[in-house]
Amino acid sequence: MTIGILGGGQLGYMLALAGYPLGLHFRFLDPSPEAPVGRIANRVTSDFNDQQALEKFSHGLEVVTYEFENVPVAAARFLAGRVPVYPPEIALEEAQDRLREKRLFSRLEIPTTEFAEIAKREDLDAGVKQVGLPAMLKTCRMGYDGKGQWLLRTPEDVERARGELPDVPLILEKFVPLTRELSSSVAAQAWNSWNRSRSKAAAIPASPAIAVAMPTHH
C-alpha cells in the first residue's frame, strides 16, 4: 500500500518510520525543497494548492492523510475526489478553527473549558467578564507553541494583550491548570485488506482537540 501524506515535516518523518516495518510505502507533498522526509521517502515539492501537482501526486495512491491540521482544506477536498482522504476534509476544516472546534464539542456534549468568542478587540472585556481570570486568549486559526496566544492572569495582562492583538477572530478560554499533557495517535487496520473492505478505519488528526471515527463500510 502506498499512502500519500500532505506535509513533509518531522511528524510525517516519524509516521513513515513507524509505517515502514508494517510494509507500507509513502509519498509526500510539501512546498519546501528542504522538507526532512526527502531523506527517507519520495517527496513531491509543490504548493499545496497546485492542482496539477496534486493530480500527479494522487496517481497510484490508495489513501491520503496529512501530518498537521493547517494543510489547506481545498487540497484535501481536491484529492478526496480522486482517492480516499482520512480524516475527511470536513474534520480538517473543523480542526483548523479553535472556536468551531469548541462549538462542535459542545454540540456533541464533549466537555471543554469555558470559552468566549472574541470577534473584535472591543469584545475582550465582555469575554473576560464571562470567563474570568486566569484565561488563555488565542487566535482562532494558526498559532502554536505559544505563538498567537496570551496568558491573562491579571487586568494588567489584559491591557498588555489588548495592545498586541492582531485583527483576526480570537477565542478566550478559561485557564486549565495542567499537571500532564498526553498526545496519542491511533489507527485501526481494515479487515482483510484496505481495497477489499475499507472497514473500521479510524484516525486522529494532528490537532489534539478533535478525534474523528470514520464510517464503517460492509
C-alpha positions as CSV (number, residue, x, y, z in Angstrom):
1,M,0.0,0.0,0.0
2,T,1.2,3.5,-0.9
3,I,0.0,6.3,1.4
4,G,0.1,9.9,0.3
5,I,0.8,12.5,3.0
6,L,0.3,16.2,2.8
7,G,3.2,17.8,4.7
8,G,6.7,16.6,5.0
9,G,7.9,17.8,8.3
10,Q,9.1,15.9,11.4
11,L,5.6,14.4,12.1
12,G,5.4,12.9,8.6
13,Y,9.0,11.7,9.0
14,M,8.1,9.8,12.2
15,L,4.9,8.5,10.6
16,A,6.9,7.0,7.7
17,L,9.4,5.4,10.1
18,A,6.6,3.8,12.0
19,G,5.0,2.6,8.8
20,Y,7.9,1.0,7.0
21,P,8.1,-2.0,9.4
22,L,4.4,-2.6,8.5
23,G,5.3,-2.9,4.8
24,L,3.8,0.5,4.0
25,H,5.1,2.9,1.4
26,F,4.8,6.7,1.4
27,R,4.7,9.6,-0.9
28,F,4.8,13.1,0.5
29,L,3.8,16.5,-0.9
30,D,5.4,19.6,0.7
31,P,6.2,23.1,-0.5
32,S,9.7,23.1,0.9
33,P,12.5,21.6,-1.1
34,E,14.2,21.0,2.3
35,A,11.4,19.1,3.9
36,P,13.1,16.3,6.0
37,V,11.0,13.5,4.6
38,G,13.0,13.8,1.4
39,R,15.8,11.8,3.1
40,I,13.6,8.7,3.6
41,A,10.7,8.8,1.1
42,N,9.5,10.0,-2.3
43,R,8.7,13.7,-2.0
44,V,6.8,16.0,-4.4
45,T,7.9,19.6,-3.9
46,S,4.9,21.8,-4.7
47,D,2.5,24.3,-3.3
48,F,-0.5,22.6,-1.6
49,N,-2.9,24.4,-3.9
50,D,-1.2,23.4,-7.1
51,Q,-4.0,21.2,-8.6
52,Q,-1.7,19.9,-11.4
53,A,0.8,18.7,-8.8
54,L,-2.0,17.3,-6.6
55,E,-3.3,15.3,-9.6
56,K,0.1,13.9,-10.3
57,F,0.7,13.2,-6.6
58,S,-2.5,11.2,-6.3
59,H,-1.7,8.7,-9.0
60,G,-1.1,5.2,-7.6
61,L,-2.1,6.2,-4.0
62,E,-4.6,4.1,-2.1
63,V,-5.3,6.6,0.7
64,V,-4.2,10.1,1.6
65,T,-3.8,11.7,5.0
66,Y,-1.9,14.8,6.4
67,E,0.7,15.3,9.0
68,F,-0.7,18.5,10.6
69,E,-4.0,20.4,10.7
70,N,-3.1,23.5,8.8
71,V,-3.0,21.9,5.4
72,P,-5.4,23.8,3.1
73,V,-8.8,22.3,3.1
74,A,-9.1,22.9,-0.7
75,A,-6.1,20.5,-1.3
76,A,-7.7,17.7,0.8
77,R,-11.1,18.3,-0.9
78,F,-9.4,18.1,-4.4
79,L,-7.7,14.8,-3.5
80,A,-10.9,13.4,-2.0
81,G,-12.4,13.4,-5.5
82,R,-9.6,11.0,-6.6
83,V,-8.6,8.9,-3.6
84,P,-9.9,8.3,-0.1
85,V,-8.8,11.0,2.3
86,Y,-8.8,10.3,6.1
87,P,-9.6,12.1,8.2
88,P,-12.1,13.7,5.8
89,E,-11.8,17.3,4.8
90,I,-14.8,18.2,7.0
91,A,-12.8,17.1,10.0
92,L,-9.8,19.1,8.8
93,E,-12.0,22.2,8.4
94,E,-13.2,21.9,12.0
95,A,-9.8,21.3,13.4
96,Q,-8.3,24.4,11.8
97,D,-10.5,26.8,13.8
98,R,-10.5,26.6,17.6
99,L,-13.9,28.3,18.0
100,R,-15.6,26.0,15.5
101,E,-13.8,23.1,17.3
102,K,-15.1,24.1,20.7
103,R,-18.7,24.6,19.4
104,L,-18.6,21.2,17.7
105,F,-17.6,19.6,21.0
106,S,-20.4,21.4,22.8
107,R,-22.9,20.1,20.3
108,L,-21.5,16.6,20.8
109,E,-21.7,17.1,24.6
110,I,-18.0,16.7,25.0
111,P,-16.8,18.7,28.0
112,T,-14.5,21.6,27.3
113,T,-13.2,24.5,29.4
114,E,-15.5,27.6,29.4
115,F,-14.9,29.8,26.3
116,A,-16.0,33.0,24.7
117,E,-15.8,34.3,21.2
118,I,-13.7,37.5,20.7
119,A,-14.7,38.6,17.3
120,K,-13.1,42.1,17.7
121,R,-11.0,43.8,20.3
122,E,-14.0,45.5,21.8
123,D,-15.3,42.1,22.9
124,L,-12.3,41.3,25.1
125,D,-13.7,42.9,28.3
126,A,-17.1,41.1,28.0
127,G,-15.2,37.9,27.3
128,V,-13.0,38.3,30.4
129,K,-16.2,39.1,32.5
130,Q,-17.8,35.9,31.2
131,V,-14.8,33.5,31.5
132,G,-12.9,35.1,34.3
133,L,-9.2,35.2,35.0
134,P,-6.8,33.5,34.6
135,A,-7.6,32.7,30.9
136,M,-5.9,31.9,27.6
137,L,-6.5,34.2,24.7
138,K,-5.8,32.6,21.3
139,T,-6.2,33.3,17.7
140,C,-8.9,31.0,16.2
141,R,-6.6,29.9,13.4
142,M,-2.9,29.1,13.2
143,G,-0.6,29.8,16.2
144,Y,1.2,27.1,18.0
145,D,3.9,26.6,20.8
146,G,2.8,29.9,22.4
147,K,2.6,31.9,19.1
148,G,-0.8,33.7,18.8
149,Q,-1.5,33.0,22.4
150,W,-1.7,35.3,25.5
151,L,-1.9,34.1,29.1
152,L,-4.1,36.6,31.1
153,R,-3.7,36.3,34.8
154,T,-4.3,39.9,35.8
155,P,-6.1,43.0,34.5
156,E,-2.7,44.3,33.6
157,D,-2.2,41.3,31.3
158,V,-5.5,42.1,29.6
159,E,-4.4,45.6,28.9
160,R,-1.0,44.5,27.6
161,A,-2.5,41.9,25.3
162,R,-5.1,44.4,24.0
163,G,-2.3,46.4,22.5
164,E,-0.8,43.3,20.8
165,L,-3.9,41.7,19.3
166,P,-3.9,41.1,15.6
167,D,-7.1,42.0,13.6
168,V,-8.3,38.4,13.5
169,P,-11.0,36.4,15.3
170,L,-10.0,35.2,18.7
171,I,-11.2,32.8,21.4
172,L,-10.9,33.3,25.2
173,E,-10.6,30.1,27.2
174,K,-10.8,29.7,30.9
175,F,-7.3,28.6,32.1
176,V,-6.9,24.9,32.9
177,P,-4.0,24.1,35.3
178,L,-2.4,21.1,33.7
179,T,-0.1,18.6,35.5
180,R,0.5,16.5,32.4
181,E,-0.2,16.7,28.7
182,L,-0.7,13.5,26.8
183,S,-0.8,13.1,23.0
184,S,-1.7,10.0,21.1
185,S,-2.1,8.8,17.5
186,V,-4.5,6.0,16.8
187,A,-5.0,3.9,13.7
188,A,-7.1,0.8,13.0
189,Q,-6.2,-1.6,10.2
190,A,-9.0,-2.5,7.8
191,W,-10.3,-6.1,7.9
192,N,-8.7,-8.3,5.2
193,S,-7.3,-5.5,3.1
194,W,-7.9,-1.9,2.5
195,N,-9.1,-2.4,-1.0
196,R,-11.5,-5.2,-0.1
197,S,-13.3,-3.7,2.8
198,R,-12.1,-0.3,4.0
199,S,-13.7,-1.1,7.3
200,K,-13.1,0.2,10.8
201,A,-10.7,3.0,9.7
202,A,-10.1,5.5,12.5
203,A,-7.8,8.4,12.8
204,I,-6.9,11.3,15.0
205,P,-5.8,14.4,13.1
206,A,-2.9,16.4,14.2
207,S,-5.0,18.8,16.3
208,P,-5.2,17.3,19.8
209,A,-8.7,18.6,20.3
210,I,-10.6,16.6,17.7
211,A,-10.9,12.9,17.1
212,V,-12.8,11.5,14.1
213,A,-14.1,8.0,13.8
214,M,-14.6,7.1,10.1
215,P,-17.8,5.3,9.0
216,T,-17.6,1.5,8.7
217,H,-18.4,0.0,5.3
218,H,-19.6,-3.6,4.9
